[in-house]
């Protein structure tokens, strides 16, 4: 079921539209939960978004990928100073439109605004100060789309064509940091870069902890991918990136699902399956739900990170 | 069954040892087949190699990966002028050793040299001018290893730890060329870079030709990888890189096997399975041999390239 979203960009509108994404912190600056930020995790490929900034809707888009764990974009500069550095990034294919001002037809818009977590104040038509990403109804989306005369590519078409892979962008940036970090030796830099690909020291360390794929039981290591549990791009230290406990040896399709958060493991060792993944597709990938697994305490700590930050509920 | 190899590097010894590889052209400069070059395609991960240059064995190593299709390394400079540009690259984990000169114990070496395609002339102990990669017997290898007092990491251990991924290195180099090619527009450069990841225009073009995975029948495109048939790194033109006929939509584990040449398709549309891939592993990956497939003539041309240059017989 396709959902519709409304994003209030504020000062970082230009960066987000040009960059092809939305970004929010994970929590308010005082550490409180925010439904507007939690909504980032609810957006799914194929969902539609209207982009609001400076009193007008200026672009419409299609969500390309589920939210990924991403530090605050550097291009926000001082505009993002008050935000926490840890956040969610959602890739969006944006189409700029001729700006439309909801205030100009507030009588039509106001009754369709959601009662809770509304992007606009129904009475005045002004943006809601706290809002970032709000879910809106099909009716409101259709009203805005017809006003905008939005044509562009059909949404289902766009959603199949992956744009920028932000995982890759984030990892490239992280790798550049490593390569220019003079406190690291050449060997350490090489180890960390190889760990990104599941190679070298990380793979060697992982082989001392894991010996076969947790879902397919394949033990031929030339068919197995050394997959980080806490993603390489999200690790804070070299130690985490090379830690053999921060990995699983997975068959390629299992690595694919785990990396995208379509599967995970809970703290009892049971497989978690995302609502996004159908059991038909899971079976067609040649997989069956495994018995409860035993993980050591270090693995469980990394798996908790994965469940909270990568797994798509 | 682990095989043993002897490589006569000649002028490019230093580059190959430092770079962690062996490289040969595919054919003699006059276009003739050479068994020494064909042997590159027969080397398998875990095989051992002795490296001979300047009259001595100066390194021993373990093959890390099957041969990949690779242009002549730039670092060969003028040393490689007489060689064809198209060749095979085999990744090797080299361990330098204290040089040992086979001439010094030729009475022991000569009887163990292969009758055909020998690396040395049995009578004189001089290198064979035409030789590059020769298969040698277990006995000869053991003789040389004991002379060298080779210890180093155990070979099976090394073979599990992938070193440099030369596919990645070759693709990075290719991408740099594209990014600095001023005859291309910004859009073309972006399209070609995205095609490397199976994204953007290439994926869009592919979706007009293929609709589901040829082995698993999965049609949910968010689970499918847009895989080039003729590898992105081996394409000669932008047109080939973006051609929807030069691709298959494959489930992640099928993409993994196809990309490494562990499966392929022959010109009748039947699945080819490499001798390297056991049927147990194929099944454990959730795969069954599909019925004969129909491919169009453009796909068949690319599949022929794959069979000859990527597939591991």
Boltz contact constraints between the chains, C-beta under 6 A:
constraints:
  - contact:
      token1: [A, 160]
      token2: [B, 221]
      max_distance: 6.0
  - contact:
      token1: [A, 161]
      token2: [B, 203]
      max_distance: 6.0
  - contact:
      token1: [A, 161]
      token2: [B, 204]
      max_distance: 6.0
  - contact:
      token1: [A, 162]
      token2: [B, 199]
      max_distance: 6.0
  - contact:
      token1: [A, 165]
      token2: [B, 197]
      max_distance: 6.0
  - contact:
      token1: [A, 197]
      token2: [B, 165]
      max_distance: 6.0
  - contact:
      token1: [A, 199]
      token2: [B, 162]
      max_distance: 6.0
  - contact:
      token1: [A, 203]
      token2: [B, 161]
      max_distance: 6.0
  - contact:
      token1: [A, 204]
      token2: [B, 161]
      max_distance: 6.0
  - contact:
      token1: [A, 216]
      token2: [B, 284]
      max_distance: 6.0
  - contact:
      token1: [A, 218]
      token2: [B, 284]
      max_distance: 6.0
  - contact:
      token1: [A, 220]
      token2: [B, 281]
      max_distance: 6.0
  - contact:
      token1: [A, 221]
      token2: [B, 160]
      max_distance: 6.0
  - contact:
      token1: [A, 223]
      token2: [B, 281]
      max_distance: 6.0
  - contact:
      token1: [A, 251]
      token2: [B, 253]
      max_distance: 6.0
  - contact:
      token1: [A, 252]
      token2: [B, 252]
      max_distance: 6.0
  - contact:
      token1: [A, 252]
      token2: [B, 253]
      max_distance: 6.0
  - contact:
      token1: [A, 252]
      token2: [B, 256]
      max_distance: 6.0
  - contact:
      token1: [A, 253]
      token2: [B, 251]
      max_distance: 6.0
  - contact:
      token1: [A, 253]
      token2: [B, 252]
      max_distance: 6.0
  - contact:
      token1: [A, 253]
      token2: [B, 253]
      max_distance: 6.0
  - contact:
      token1: [A, 256]
      token2: [B, 252]
      max_distance: 6.0
  - contact:
      token1: [A, 281]
      token2: [B, 220]
      max_distance: 6.0
  - contact:
      token1: [A, 281]
      token2: [B, 223]
      max_distance: 6.0
  - contact:
      token1: [A, 284]
      token2: [B, 216]
      max_distance: 6.0
  - contact:
      token1: [A, 284]
      token2: [B, 218]
      max_distance: 6.0
  - contact:
      token1: [A, 285]
      token2: [B, 286]
      max_distance: 6.0
  - contact:
      token1: [A, 286]
      token2: [B, 285]
      max_distance: 6.0
  - contact:
      token1: [A, 286]
      token2: [B, 286]
      max_distance: 6.0
